[in-house]
Amino acid sequence: MSFNLAGKVALVTGANRGIGEGFVQTLLKGGARKIYAAARDIKSLEAIVALNPSVVQAVQLDVTRADQIISLAAQIPELDILVNNAGIIDSALSSALDATEFARKEMEVNLFGPMQLTSLLIAKLKQSKGSAIINLSSIAAISNFPSIGTYSISKAAMHSYSEGLRADLANDGVAVVCVYPGPTDTRMAAGMEMDKPAAVSVSQKAFLALSNDQFEVFPDDFAKQMYATFLEQPQKLAKVFSDMG
Ligand SMILES: NC(=O)c1ccc[n+]([C@@H]2O[C@H](COP(=O)([O-])OP(=O)(O)OC[C@H]3O[C@@H](n4cnc5c(N)ncnc54)[C@H](OP(=O)(O)O)[C@@H]3O)[C@@H](O)[C@H]2O)c1
């Protein structure tokens, strides 16, 4: 294990439910010393703080609010793990007349907010002895999923951003992990009728991968299968996603 959660200080965005809540649970189990659990509505974090009030601190963050990003980054004196988890699907087909409006909203939450937050925290992550940035992308980043076309665009941007960060920080002791889940059992995927892994499994797989020096994480069987299809032939995955509607 080259990456140990014990004693670490972490910040998780969108920590009040779903995959973000799972990250808080996994960090607690691993012995994190301090977890900043961020959400737009601080009251929605009560149950998460109650898991361990001496470790988990509720903080307010809407990732589309530059003022809140700046104020939160200034409040955090040291940091080992940043989890850019907050995200939305508010999608249009790529060909829709109003596609840019949907894409702009999704890019604000799924890319620009995380980018600004990360930029402001990089200096603190560099000071840590062994730190990590964990970015939530999606299997829909690897090939465009037409029915959620603009969401796919934003998650592909997160993939590319993660690659850029990883290269930039390679000599600074900051690992950059990008996670590409398939449909996972949270509110976001509530409309998808299929077997879905539990939200907490995403964080468990992400930290396991990190401790094995793997930085691109396909945490579930669906994501693994789809990525294998892509590696076999990129256009084959495009066809599979297009046929899924
Ligand atoms: N579930 C899936 O199938 C799946 C698959 C692939 C990737 N992902 C990615 O995994 C991440 C977590 O998603 P999830 O499945 O846990 O979805 P979720 O249950 O819908 O949770 C989304 C989280 O993001 C927060 N959020 C939304 N807009 C925000 C904003 N402007 N500022 C700060 N927080 C904001 C939500 O907070 P509020 O409670 O305030 O709305 C919530 O905590 C997302 O990036 C998503 O794209 C999910």
PDBQT file of the ligand as one rigid body, heavy atoms in Angstrom, charges set to zero:
ROOT
HETATM    1  N1  LIG A 301     -24.423   7.979 -10.106  1.00  0.00    +0.000 N 
HETATM    2  C1  LIG A 301     -23.875   7.676 -11.258  1.00  0.00    +0.000 C 
HETATM    3  O1  LIG A 301     -24.372   6.776 -11.972  1.00  0.00    +0.000 OA
HETATM    4  C2  LIG A 301     -22.606   8.337 -11.722  1.00  0.00    +0.000 A 
HETATM    5  C3  LIG A 301     -21.907   7.749 -12.791  1.00  0.00    +0.000 A 
HETATM    6  C4  LIG A 301     -20.747   8.376 -13.251  1.00  0.00    +0.000 A 
HETATM    7  C5  LIG A 301     -20.265   9.509 -12.641  1.00  0.00    +0.000 A 
HETATM    8  N2  LIG A 301     -20.966  10.069 -11.590  1.00  0.00    +0.000 N 
HETATM    9  C6  LIG A 301     -20.434  11.298 -11.002  1.00  0.00    +0.000 C 
HETATM   10  O2  LIG A 301     -20.248  11.119  -9.605  1.00  0.00    +0.000 OA
HETATM   11  C7  LIG A 301     -20.377  12.377  -8.928  1.00  0.00    +0.000 C 
HETATM   12  C8  LIG A 301     -21.365  12.226  -7.784  1.00  0.00    +0.000 C 
HETATM   13  O3  LIG A 301     -22.642  11.941  -8.314  1.00  0.00    +0.000 OA
HETATM   14  P1  LIG A 301     -23.767  11.125  -7.525  1.00  0.00    +0.000 P 
HETATM   15  O4  LIG A 301     -24.078   9.936  -8.328  1.00  0.00    +0.000 OA
HETATM   16  O5  LIG A 301     -23.411  10.987  -6.097  1.00  0.00    +0.000 OA
HETATM   17  O6  LIG A 301     -24.986  12.140  -7.760  1.00  0.00    +0.000 OA
HETATM   18  P2  LIG A 301     -26.024  12.810  -6.764  1.00  0.00    +0.000 P 
HETATM   19  O7  LIG A 301     -26.535  11.821  -5.792  1.00  0.00    +0.000 OA
HETATM   20  O8  LIG A 301     -26.952  13.514  -7.672  1.00  0.00    +0.000 OA
HETATM   21  O9  LIG A 301     -25.125  13.866  -5.967  1.00  0.00    +0.000 OA
HETATM   22  C9  LIG A 301     -24.593  14.985  -6.612  1.00  0.00    +0.000 C 
HETATM   23  C10 LIG A 301     -23.889  15.818  -5.576  1.00  0.00    +0.000 C 
HETATM   24  O10 LIG A 301     -23.370  16.981  -6.224  1.00  0.00    +0.000 OA
HETATM   25  C11 LIG A 301     -23.827  18.118  -5.487  1.00  0.00    +0.000 C 
HETATM   26  N3  LIG A 301     -23.923  19.309  -6.319  1.00  0.00    +0.000 N 
HETATM   27  C12 LIG A 301     -24.680  19.515  -7.422  1.00  0.00    +0.000 A 
HETATM   28  N4  LIG A 301     -24.504  20.770  -7.874  1.00  0.00    +0.000 NA
HETATM   29  C13 LIG A 301     -23.610  21.369  -7.026  1.00  0.00    +0.000 A 
HETATM   30  C14 LIG A 301     -23.014  22.652  -6.958  1.00  0.00    +0.000 A 
HETATM   31  N5  LIG A 301     -23.316  23.628  -7.836  1.00  0.00    +0.000 N 
HETATM   32  N6  LIG A 301     -22.136  22.897  -5.957  1.00  0.00    +0.000 NA
HETATM   33  C15 LIG A 301     -21.820  21.950  -5.061  1.00  0.00    +0.000 A 
HETATM   34  N7  LIG A 301     -22.372  20.714  -5.044  1.00  0.00    +0.000 NA
HETATM   35  C16 LIG A 301     -23.240  20.438  -6.032  1.00  0.00    +0.000 A 
HETATM   36  C17 LIG A 301     -25.183  17.690  -4.932  1.00  0.00    +0.000 C 
HETATM   37  O11 LIG A 301     -25.560  18.561  -3.889  1.00  0.00    +0.000 OA
HETATM   38  P3  LIG A 301     -27.114  18.977  -3.614  1.00  0.00    +0.000 P 
HETATM   39  O12 LIG A 301     -27.654  17.957  -2.666  1.00  0.00    +0.000 OA
HETATM   40  O13 LIG A 301     -27.011  20.341  -3.049  1.00  0.00    +0.000 OA
HETATM   41  O14 LIG A 301     -27.833  18.935  -4.950  1.00  0.00    +0.000 OA
HETATM   42  C18 LIG A 301     -24.826  16.295  -4.474  1.00  0.00    +0.000 C 
HETATM   43  O15 LIG A 301     -24.126  16.327  -3.260  1.00  0.00    +0.000 OA
HETATM   44  C19 LIG A 301     -20.832  13.378  -9.998  1.00  0.00    +0.000 C 
HETATM   45  O16 LIG A 301     -19.723  14.130 -10.447  1.00  0.00    +0.000 OA
HETATM   46  C20 LIG A 301     -21.362  12.483 -11.107  1.00  0.00    +0.000 C 
HETATM   47  O17 LIG A 301     -21.328  13.114 -12.363  1.00  0.00    +0.000 OA
HETATM   48  C21 LIG A 301     -22.114   9.491 -11.118  1.00  0.00    +0.000 A 
ENDROOT
TORSDOF 0
